[in-house]
């Protein structure tokens, strides 16, 4: 392996084409070497558009390329685990899109694959690398807003296209899988703890059978709670509020921070809720997808240990599993973290 990681991209999925690959191409630690699609013409067009040197008309051909060190996997959710394991068995490390699997039990297969192949597999959760969230963690650790006890978030967008993968339950569509998973990632990040139990309510689209609205409470124990709502057929919105005993932090652009743009967080350190007494911090411009690629490359190159190993992804899936169970049982469900 050279000093710069050579990436292969497994599919021409929209998230990769629009955001992740452009971010990866700015990484000083890696090179986007190849891209694959089951449609050779589509792969060639994607390679030309994003100036990627090599294109393949099958996923198998990409995995067989000896030049490639690591795979970025943005396939539909129901294909994440199988193709990530195939990549690891082909001698490649893997950065796989969120959510990592359809269930925690399925995700556990990746732990076995890592132990068997010696290859790392990480979940692509770009927000954890963004400087605004690192700053939020710093403020919480400083004690400025007191003990943090509550996080509230709403994450939503509108998409009612029945052919869009976000609206096909068999491949991992639905609000909780697509954006609700971020509420769980971020609350676990904020509380630095694993949830104990959850309760949820959902609204199922009568035609597409996906959860188009999911809301819930996630109990972390010790008086710490996440309250969230996520939707796929609501006005586009995202925000996170973090409440401490003394003060509050607001993160208005919590997920889709502009690539190469500044963002602002608001700190109401004294809990006055008076705008003229709040502090607004401008977080310098960055690209969270570049930062994500850099961190993954450092892990894959053996320069650092994984801060969020695949066990972390399994635990996020355990909370998702519990929320889906609760939405059907209409009662509290325990979270089976590992």
LINGIRA-V493934 format. One record per pair of residues at least 6 apart in sequence whose ideal C-beta (glycine too) atoms are under 8 Angstrom apart, sorted by the first residue. I is the first residue (numbers start at 1). J is the second residue. Records with the same first field share a line. If there is no record, write none. Layout:
I = J, J
This chain:
1 = 69, 301
3 = 301
4 = 28, 29, 30, 31, 297
5 = 29, 30, 31, 69, 70, 297, 300, 301
6 = 30, 31, 33, 67, 68, 69, 70
7 = 24, 30, 31, 32, 33, 34, 68, 69, 70, 71, 72, 293
8 = 33, 34, 35, 36, 62, 63, 65, 68, 70, 71, 72, 92
9 = 16, 21, 32, 34, 35, 36, 52, 62, 71, 72, 74
10 = 36, 59, 62, 71, 72, 73, 74, 75, 83, 87
11 = 36, 37, 59, 73, 74, 75
12 = 35, 37, 42, 43, 46
13 = 74, 75, 76, 97
15 = 74, 97
16 = 72, 74
17 = 46, 49, 50
19 = 259, 289
20 = 72, 74, 124, 126, 289, 292, 293
21 = 32, 35, 50, 52, 72
22 = 50, 259, 289
23 = 259, 287, 288, 289, 290, 292, 293
24 = 30, 32, 72, 289, 290, 293
25 = 32, 50, 51
26 = 287, 290
27 = 290, 293, 294, 297
28 = 294
29 = 293, 294, 297, 298, 301
30 = 70, 293, 294, 297
32 = 50, 52
33 = 52, 53, 54, 65, 67, 68
34 = 47, 52, 53, 54, 55, 56, 62, 65, 67, 68
35 = 43, 46, 47, 50, 52, 54, 55, 56, 62
36 = 43, 55, 56, 57, 58, 59, 61, 62
37 = 43, 46, 55, 56, 57
38 = 57, 58, 59
39 = 57
40 = 55, 56, 57
43 = 55, 56, 57
44 = 55
46 = 52, 55
47 = 53, 54, 55
54 = 65, 67
56 = 62, 65
59 = 83, 86
62 = 68, 71
63 = 71, 86, 87, 90, 92
64 = 90
68 = 92
69 = 92, 93, 300
70 = 92, 93, 94, 95, 296, 297, 300
71 = 84, 87, 92, 93, 94, 95
72 = 94, 95, 96, 124
73 = 80, 83, 84, 87, 94, 95, 96, 97
74 = 97, 124
75 = 83, 97
76 = 165, 171, 172
77 = 97, 99, 101, 102, 171, 172, 177
78 = 102, 170, 171, 172
79 = 171
80 = 96, 97, 99, 100, 101, 172
81 = 100, 101, 102, 106, 107, 109, 110
84 = 94, 96, 110, 113, 121
85 = 109, 110, 113
87 = 94, 119
88 = 94, 113, 114, 117, 119, 121
89 = 113, 117
91 = 117, 119
92 = 119
93 = 119, 120, 121, 296, 299, 300
94 = 119, 120, 121, 122
95 = 121, 122, 123, 124, 292, 293, 296
96 = 121, 122, 123, 124
97 = 123, 124
98 = 123, 124, 125, 181, 182, 185, 313
99 = 123, 172, 177, 181, 313, 316, 317, 320
100 = 107, 110, 123, 310, 313, 314, 316, 317
101 = 107, 110, 313, 317
102 = 172
103 = 317, 321
104 = 314, 315, 317, 318, 320, 321, 336, 338
106 = 317
107 = 310, 313, 314, 317
108 = 314, 338
110 = 121, 310, 313, 314
111 = 310, 311, 314
113 = 119, 121
114 = 120, 121, 310
120 = 299, 300, 306
121 = 310
122 = 296, 299, 306, 308, 309, 310
123 = 308, 310, 312, 313, 316
124 = 292, 296
125 = 182, 185, 292, 308
126 = 288, 289, 291, 292
127 = 133, 182, 185, 186, 254, 255, 257, 288
128 = 185, 189, 308
129 = 288, 291, 292, 295
130 = 257, 283, 286, 288, 291
131 = 283, 284, 286
132 = 251, 253, 257, 263, 265, 283
133 = 186, 189, 251
135 = 265, 281, 283
136 = 190, 242, 249, 251, 265
137 = 189, 190
139 = 145, 249, 267
140 = 148, 190, 242, 244, 249
144 = 244, 246, 247, 267, 269
145 = 242, 243, 244, 245, 246, 247, 248, 249, 267, 268, 269, 271
146 = 244, 245, 246, 247
147 = 244, 245
148 = 190, 191, 224, 242, 243, 244
149 = 223, 224, 225, 243, 244, 245
150 = 224, 225, 226, 227, 242, 243
151 = 186, 187, 190, 191, 225, 226, 227, 240, 241, 242, 243
152 = 226, 227, 228, 240, 241, 243
153 = 182, 183, 186, 187, 226, 227, 228, 229, 238, 239, 240, 241, 254
154 = 228, 229, 230, 237, 238, 239
155 = 179, 180, 182, 183, 228, 229, 230, 231, 237, 238, 254, 255
156 = 175, 179, 229, 230, 231, 232, 234, 235, 236, 237, 238
157 = 179, 231, 232, 234, 236
158 = 232, 233, 234, 235, 236
159 = 166, 167, 232, 233
160 = 167, 205, 208, 232, 233
161 = 167
162 = 168, 207, 208
164 = 173
165 = 171, 172, 173
166 = 173, 174, 178, 210, 232
167 = 173, 205, 208, 210, 232
168 = 208, 210
169 = 208, 209, 210
173 = 208, 210
174 = 210, 211, 212, 214, 232
175 = 210, 211, 212, 213, 214, 230, 231, 232
176 = 202, 211, 214, 230, 320, 323, 324
177 = 320
178 = 230, 232
179 = 230, 232, 255
180 = 214, 228, 230, 320, 323
181 = 316, 320
182 = 254, 255
183 = 218, 226, 228, 230
184 = 195, 218, 226, 316, 319, 320
185 = 316
186 = 240, 254
187 = 195, 218, 220, 226, 228
188 = 194, 195, 315, 316, 319
190 = 242
191 = 220, 224, 226
193 = 220, 221, 224
194 = 220, 315, 335, 337
195 = 218, 219, 220, 226, 319, 322, 335, 337
196 = 219, 220, 221, 334, 335
197 = 219, 322, 332, 333, 334, 335
198 = 216, 217, 218, 219, 319, 322, 323, 326, 332, 333, 335
199 = 216, 217, 326, 331, 332, 333
200 = 214, 215, 216, 217, 323, 324, 326, 327
201 = 214, 215, 216, 327, 330
202 = 211, 213, 214, 215, 327
203 = 211, 212, 213, 214
204 = 210, 211, 212
205 = 211, 212, 233
210 = 232
211 = 324, 327
212 = 231, 232, 233
213 = 229, 230, 231, 232, 233, 234
214 = 229, 230, 231, 323, 327
215 = 228, 229, 230
216 = 226, 227, 228, 229, 323, 326, 327
217 = 225, 226, 227
218 = 225, 226, 227, 228, 319, 323
219 = 225, 332
220 = 226
238 = 252, 253, 254, 255, 256
239 = 250, 251, 252, 254
240 = 250, 251, 254
241 = 248, 249, 250, 251
242 = 248, 249, 250, 251
244 = 271
246 = 269, 270, 271
247 = 267, 268, 269, 270, 271
248 = 267, 268, 271, 273
249 = 265, 266, 267, 268
250 = 265, 266, 267, 268
251 = 265
252 = 263, 264, 265, 266
253 = 263
257 = 263, 286, 288
259 = 287, 288, 289
260 = 285, 286, 287
261 = 285
262 = 282, 283, 284, 285
263 = 282, 283
264 = 280, 281, 282, 283
265 = 280, 281, 283
266 = 278, 279, 280, 281
267 = 278, 279, 280, 281
268 = 277, 278, 279
269 = 279
270 = 277
272 = 278
295 = 304, 307
298 = 304
299 = 305, 306
311 = 338
314 = 338
315 = 337, 338
318 = 335, 336, 337, 338
319 = 335, 337
321 = 336
322 = 333, 334, 335, 336
323 = 333
325 = 333
326 = 332, 333
